[in-house]
Amino acid sequence: MQNSTDLRAEVLDSPTSQATLNFVAPELGERVLLADPRNYRVQVITDVAGSEIAGLEVSLDAGRPRRLPVAAPTITLGELLSEDAELAPGSHWLFAAPILASGFVPRAASGGARAAKARRFYIGKSADEAVGPSGAIWLRRPEGSYNGVKSGESVTVDAFVFSALGVEIDAPCTIALRSPKVSGQLRLSSPFVLHELPSGVYEASASALPASTSVTHFTVNRELGGGP
């Protein structure tokens, strides 16, 4: 079943662009051995054609994406940490993508994967390369709070499945959604939109065979004004 929730879902077409993105630092499988790894500086490089790219998003593990300007594509690991998260020794994943003015990650005009990349690295000397799944999931959206009736009318879900090399792969991804009023699973191509979400706190988890499950939480407050 593609959608076992009571919500109406609509698959969206990914816009196209010539923009590309790659990680400069860290290198694939790099070990960060700084006394305080929060000071380690992540750097990406992008080939932007035209002005349609509004910025770059970078995320650490299951943390909320941070938006960077195209002219300054660098940020420290500490700046990517969520308030309640720790940069523990062992394996971590970084995710990055160019973002169009529409808020979506573009796909190459020739088709194929979207312009998002992942990079696995390690904190400290812990030797856990062979532990756990080899790939990763970036559950980029939904995130944060959606305030007001208009915001709750359409919430975008956007998930990426990556290989161990950090390249997006075409693997089925299941999104499990849970809240006091909504529960069920969706197996749809990303990105897609969920319509008319009732107010509440939601847990969304994304799972795929080559990767660990990624979990995020978001809130819909239809009774409040403002934007997401």
Secondary structure, 3 states (H helix, E strand, C coil): CCECCCCEEEECCCCECCCEEEEEECCCCCEECCCCHHHCEEEEEEECCCCCEEEEEEEECCCCCEEECCCCCEEEHHHHCCCCCCCCCEEEEEEEEEEECCCCCCECCCCCCECCEEEEEEECCCCCCCCCCCEEEEEEECCEEEECHHHHHEEEEEEEEECCCCEECCCCCEEEEECCCCEEEECCCCCEEEECCCCEEEEEEEEECCEEEEEEEEEEECCCCCCC
